[in-house]
Structure formats: C-alpha cells, structure tokens
Amino acid sequence: GDIPFCDTYQILGEHRWGTFAEQVVAPARNVTTKPSSLSWEEAGAYGLAYGTAYRMLHRARLQAGEVLLVIGVGGGVSSAGMLIGKAMGATVFVTSRDAEKIEKAISLGADGGFLSDEGYDRALKAAIGRGADVVLENVGKPTWETSIRSLEKGGRLVTCGATGGTTVELTVPRLFFKQLQVIGSTMYDFGEFASTTRLIATGRVPVLIDSVFAFDDLPSALGRMQGKDQFGKILLRHG
C-alpha cells in the first residue's frame, strides 16, 4: 500500500535514533543498491529530500506548462522541488531571503525568483501577470499567508513541513472563492522512491550537495546548517 499512510509509520532520525551512526539496522525492504552512475555522496544525499519533493509535486498534480512557486530555495526539499519541477516541464519560480540563493537557483534552471520579505505574491503576479498553479511550502507560519495569496484561482498549495512555525492563520473566503486546495504530504512510498531514483540516475535531475564534513567534525556540519547559508544537502562522511 501507500506506506506514508501507515498508522505506525516512522522516520529514521525523526521518530527513531540512528542517522548519525556508523551502522544502522533497517528492514531489508528499506535497503536498495546504489545506482552505479552516482557517487556515494550523491546516493546519500537524495533519498529523503528528493523523494519527499517528488511525492509533493505528484500529490499536487503538477502538469507540464504550469507555474510552480518554490518557497525557501536552498534547503534540501525546496531545492529538489525546483529541479524536479523543471524536469516535469513546469515554469519554476523560487523565493529566498538571500539574493545569492535566488541567483544560484536561476543558474540551475529556475525561471526567476523573489525575495521572501518583499511581497513575493505581488512580485510573481507583476512578473507574469498571474499567480502560481502550485506552491511548494515547508516553511509554515512566516510565509503561509503570502504563499496562499500567491496562488492562481484553482491553485494548489502542498506542504510537508513547518520549519518556521507550526500554527498558521487562514482566510477562509480566499480559500473557497478562489477554489484553492491545501494538500499535506509526507515522505514517499517505494514506487515514488524508485521513480525519483530513475530521474537522478539517468541525469535528468542533479543532486545538490552543499558541503561534506568528516564524521568527527559533526559540530561544524551542524553549524553550517544552523547558519542558513547552505544550498543543497550537508553530508557527513564516515571513515
């Protein structure tokens, strides 16, 4: 079945310890072979973020030619969503508090970007004359209302997280008059992981790695993450 709907569904590193370990025990069906076209670093970087973004965009029914707005580019899921959205044929715009991250996203294929604190809903509509068909959200409270306002009539907001705050306000008339949809999404199933792997292994979607730290230098890796300067995944290398 659809594994994320399981009543006892758990995520390693969130519900169970183990992601900072040299050895991890996992069910056999949760283990797969590394594609030969990927380095160990690439193989270690894409699973959670890219699989999560893939499921989000498919739950939102993103179609080729539609406009996708990705909130908070630079983090793992948002950056993956930008790349997968382009591979699906969408026109992709991004937001960030950092102008350099926007420029980086554009260099990787994004069609444009807007600063998060400058009314990106208005900026998007000024740029293309309409709102987004799909908004990919995982920030939560700080961006929620602006993300809802960014949607075109009939648009879909899909969310997998709330790194900036879990409690949001929603203007209900905007939801029903514009016939919007808010969609929750968690992780991915085995089929979605296989599809994500094919996109990456065949070179259609690159794996973005911000930096790689030795396992003994874990504090520096955490410092890099807390500094919010990353673009892509931060990895630990064992051995």
C-alpha positions, 0 to 999 in steps of 0.5 A: 500500500501507500506506506506514508499512510501507515498508522505506525509509520516512522522516520529514521532520525525523526521518530527513531535514533540512528542517522548519525551512526556508523551502522544502522539496522533497517528492514531489508525492504528499506535497503536498495543498491546504489545506482552505479552512475552516482557517487556515494555522496550523491546516493546519500544525499537524495533519498529523503529530500528528493523523494519527499519533493517528488511525492509533493509535486505528484500529490499536487498534480503538477502538469507540464506548462504550469507555474510552480512557486518554490518557497525557501530555495536552498534547503534540501526539499525546496531545492529538489522541488525546483529541479524536479519541477523543471524536469516535469516541464513546469515554469519554476519560480523560487523565493529566498531571503538571500539574493545569492540563493535566488541567483544560484537557483536561476543558474540551475534552471529556475525561471526567476525568483523573489525575495521572501520579505518583499511581497513575493505574491505581488512580485510573481503576479507583476512578473507574469501577470498571474499567480502560481498553479502550485506552491511548494511550502515547508516553511509554515507560519512566516510565509503561509499567508503570502504563499496562499495569496500567491496562488492562481484561482484553482491553485494548489498549495502542498506542504510537508513541513513547518520549519518556521512555525507550526500554527498558521492563520487562514482566510477562509473566503480566499480559500473557497472563492478562489477554489484553492486546495491545501494538500499535506504530504509526507515522505514517499512510498517505494514506487515514488522512491524508485521513480525519483531514483530513475530521474537522478540516475539517468541525469535528468535531475542533479543532486545538490550537495552543499558541503561534506564534513568528516564524521568527527567534525559533526559540530561544524556540519551542524553549524553550517546548517544552523547558519542558513547559508547552505544550498543543497544537502550537508553530508557527513562522511564516515571513515 
